[in-house]
Amino acid sequence: MKPSKDISRLIEIMAALRDPETGCAWDAEQDFASIAPYTIEEAYEVLDAIQRGDMQDLRDELGDLLLQVVFHARMAEEADRFDFGDVVEAITTKMIRRHPHVFGDEDAREAGMAKGMWERIKAEEKAERRARRNAATDEGEKSGYLDDVTIALPALTRALKLQQRAARVGFDWGAPRPILDKIAEEIDEVREAMDEGQHAAVAEEFGDLLFAVVNLGRHLELDPETALRATNEKFRKRFHAVEHGLTAEGKGLEGASLDEMETLWNRAKKMK
């Protein structure tokens, strides 16, 4: 089988890999749940390539992400639920529906994208999805307003989206500064839980603290994942400087004292 720019070749390759008799044993034994972490990982690797400005890596990582879509579609096809063509049809339907000013009739194109139209169309789609989910659940498990915020998102991102959704109906702080007081309150509650020695309570209050910090970032128009990612990289670089400094002194990380590492850390902070 030869490589191709035609998507059908990738679909054929996945079908061959999933064949229980002649395919790859690892690919054939996977299911939606086992593949899901790889799907998330590939999305992050796409982001990493974008942030590094590496177009060759971006091409490859987009291919890896596309493979994940094909993988899930193949498993769904095997279960007689839907196939890759249905996935394409669903997204093209959504894009056409959300852009009446581009794909609609002449009147719609002339009117352009009216204020609020995008949100109204998305709200209609979410209402339809909620109704579909409700039809498949018991009466006592009806979907709520926030249930469309997928639980599979990274926790910081999901916190942000939950807050954004609640803010649309007025459940929100009016300004960022009062949230600082809320953060201080949450810190006090973490301290109290620590004093009581209840690990479960500490975990709960720590989560509340993180949620409040995300809320502050939202009001400051800062994405928590992006901000934390930048801090992670800053920490990595500074720690690398500590390691390099110790090596220059003929020492290693394991044999260095905390005071020695902190001295080098503060030096790295000044260098930025």
C-alpha positions in Angstrom: 0.0 0.0 0.0 1.4 3.4 -1.0 1.0 6.8 0.7 -1.5 9.2 -0.8 -3.0 12.7 -0.4 -6.4 11.1 -0.6 -8.2 10.8 2.7 -9.6 7.5 1.5 -6.1 5.9 1.7 -5.9 6.8 5.4 -9.3 5.3 6.0 -8.2 2.1 4.2 -5.0 2.0 6.3 -7.0 2.2 9.6 -9.4 -0.5 8.4 -6.5 -2.7 7.6 -4.9 -2.0 11.0 -8.1 -2.8 12.8 -8.6 -6.1 11.0 -8.8 -8.8 13.8 -7.0 -11.4 11.7 -4.5 -9.6 9.5 -4.2 -6.2 11.2 -2.0 -4.9 14.1 -2.8 -6.5 17.4 -2.4 -3.3 19.3 -4.7 -1.2 17.0 -7.3 -4.0 16.9 -7.7 -4.3 20.6 -8.2 -0.5 21.3 -11.5 1.1 22.1 -12.8 4.6 22.4 -11.7 4.9 26.1 -8.2 3.6 25.5 -7.6 5.9 22.5 -9.1 9.1 24.1 -5.9 10.0 26.0 -3.9 9.8 22.8 -6.4 12.1 21.1 -5.9 14.7 23.8 -2.1 14.3 23.6 -2.1 14.8 19.9 -4.1 18.0 20.2 -1.6 19.4 22.6 1.3 18.4 20.3 -0.4 20.4 17.5 -0.5 23.4 19.9 3.2 22.9 20.8 4.2 22.9 17.1 2.2 26.1 16.6 3.8 27.8 19.6 7.3 26.9 18.3 6.5 28.1 14.8 7.6 24.7 13.4 5.5 24.2 10.2 7.0 20.9 9.4 6.2 19.6 12.8 2.7 21.2 12.6 2.1 19.3 9.3 3.1 16.0 11.0 1.2 16.6 14.2 -2.0 17.6 12.3 -1.7 14.2 10.5 -1.4 12.5 13.9 -4.5 14.3 15.1 -6.4 13.4 11.9 -5.4 9.8 12.5 -7.2 10.0 15.8 -10.4 11.2 14.1 -10.1 8.3 11.6 -9.4 5.9 14.4 -12.5 6.8 16.3 -14.7 6.9 13.2 -13.5 3.4 12.2 -14.4 2.0 15.7 -17.8 3.6 15.4 -18.3 2.1 11.9 -17.4 -1.3 13.3 -20.2 -0.8 15.9 -22.6 0.3 13.1 -23.0 3.8 14.7 -21.5 6.1 12.1 -18.5 6.3 9.8 -15.9 8.9 8.7 -18.3 10.3 6.0 -20.9 10.9 8.7 -18.3 12.9 10.7 -17.5 15.0 7.6 -21.2 15.5 6.9 -21.9 16.6 10.5 -19.2 19.3 10.6 -20.0 20.6 7.1 -23.7 20.8 8.1 -22.7 22.7 11.2 -20.4 25.2 9.4 -23.0 25.9 6.7 -25.6 26.4 9.4 -23.4 28.7 11.4 -22.5 30.9 8.4 -25.7 31.9 6.7 -24.0 35.2 5.7 -21.6 33.1 3.6 -23.6 30.0 2.5 -27.2 31.3 2.8 -29.5 32.8 0.3 -28.9 36.2 -1.2 -30.9 38.0 1.5 -28.8 36.3 4.2 -25.6 37.2 2.5 -26.6 40.8 2.0 -27.6 41.0 5.7 -24.2 39.8 6.8 -23.5 38.3 10.2 -25.9 40.1 12.5 -24.9 40.8 16.1 -25.6 37.8 18.3 -26.4 35.5 15.3 -23.4 33.2 16.0 -24.4 32.7 19.6 -28.0 32.3 18.7 -27.2 29.5 16.2 -24.9 27.8 18.7 -27.6 28.0 21.4 -30.1 26.4 19.1 -27.6 23.6 18.3 -26.9 23.1 22.0 -30.6 23.0 22.8 -31.1 20.3 20.1 -28.2 18.3 21.6 -29.5 18.7 25.1 -32.9 17.5 24.0 -31.3 14.5 22.2 -29.4 13.6 25.4 -32.4 14.0 27.6 -34.4 11.6 25.4 -31.8 9.0 26.1 -31.7 9.4 29.9 -34.1 8.9 32.7 -36.4 11.7 33.9 -34.3 12.4 36.9 -31.1 12.8 34.8 -32.1 15.7 32.5 -29.3 17.8 31.2 -28.6 21.1 32.8 -27.4 24.4 31.4 -23.8 23.6 32.1 -23.8 20.0 31.0 -22.6 20.9 27.5 -19.2 21.8 28.9 -17.4 18.5 28.2 -15.9 16.8 31.2 -13.0 15.6 29.1 -11.4 19.1 28.9 -8.3 19.8 31.0 -9.6 20.9 34.4 -8.4 24.6 34.2 -10.0 25.0 30.7 -13.2 23.4 31.9 -13.3 25.7 34.9 -12.9 28.6 32.5 -15.7 27.4 30.2 -18.1 26.7 33.1 -17.6 30.2 34.4 -18.0 31.7 30.9 -21.2 29.8 30.4 -22.6 30.9 33.8 -21.6 34.5 33.1 -23.8 34.6 30.0 -26.9 34.4 32.3 -25.5 37.0 34.7 -24.0 34.6 37.3 -20.7 36.4 37.6 -18.5 38.9 39.5 -18.8 42.5 38.3 -15.0 43.2 38.4 -11.7 41.4 39.0 -10.6 43.0 42.3 -13.3 41.5 44.5 -12.1 38.1 43.3 -8.8 38.8 45.0 -10.7 38.9 48.3 -12.3 35.6 47.3 -8.9 34.1 46.7 -7.7 35.2 50.1 -10.8 33.7 51.6 -10.1 30.4 49.8 -6.5 30.4 51.1 -7.8 30.8 54.6 -10.1 27.9 54.1 -7.2 25.7 52.8 -5.2 26.7 55.9 -8.1 25.8 58.2 -8.5 22.4 56.5 -4.8 21.7 56.8 -5.0 22.6 60.5 -7.8 20.1 60.9 -5.7 17.4 59.2 -8.5 16.2 56.9 -7.0 15.4 53.5 -10.4 15.2 51.7 -11.3 18.7 53.0 -7.9 20.1 52.0 -8.4 18.7 48.5 -11.8 20.3 48.2 -10.7 23.7 49.5 -7.6 23.5 47.2 -9.9 22.9 44.2 -12.0 25.9 45.3 -8.8 28.0 45.4 -7.8 27.0 41.9 -11.4 27.7 40.6 -11.2 31.2 42.1 -7.8 31.8 40.5 -9.2 30.8 37.1 -12.0 33.2 37.7 -9.5 36.0 38.3 -7.7 35.2 35.1 -10.9 35.2 33.2 -11.7 38.7 34.3 -8.2 39.8 33.4 -8.7 38.2 30.0 -6.0 35.6 30.6 -6.4 32.0 29.6 -5.3 29.8 32.5 -3.8 27.0 30.4 -1.7 29.5 28.4 -0.6 31.4 31.5 0.4 28.2 33.4 2.1 26.8 30.3 4.3 29.9 30.1 5.1 29.6 33.8 5.9 25.9 33.4 8.4 26.8 30.7 9.9 29.6 32.8 10.3 27.1 35.6 12.0 24.6 33.3 14.4 27.1 32.0 15.4 28.5 35.4 15.8 25.0 36.8 18.0 24.1 33.8 20.1 27.2 34.7 20.4 25.8 38.2 21.5 22.5 36.8 24.0 24.1 34.5 25.4 26.3 37.3 26.0 23.2 39.5 27.7 21.4 36.6 30.0 24.4 36.2 30.9 24.0 39.9 31.6 20.3 39.4 28.4 19.3 41.3 25.2 17.5 40.5 21.6 18.1 41.4 21.5 15.1 43.8 24.6 16.3 45.8 23.7 20.0 46.0 22.1 21.7 49.0 18.8 23.6 48.9 20.8 26.8 49.7 23.1 26.2 46.7 20.2 25.6 44.4 18.3 28.6 45.6 21.3 30.9 45.1 21.6 29.7 41.5 17.8 30.0 41.1 17.8 33.6 42.2 20.6 34.3 39.8 18.6 32.8 37.0 15.6 34.9 37.9 17.6 38.1 37.6 18.8 37.0 34.2 15.2 36.3 33.0 
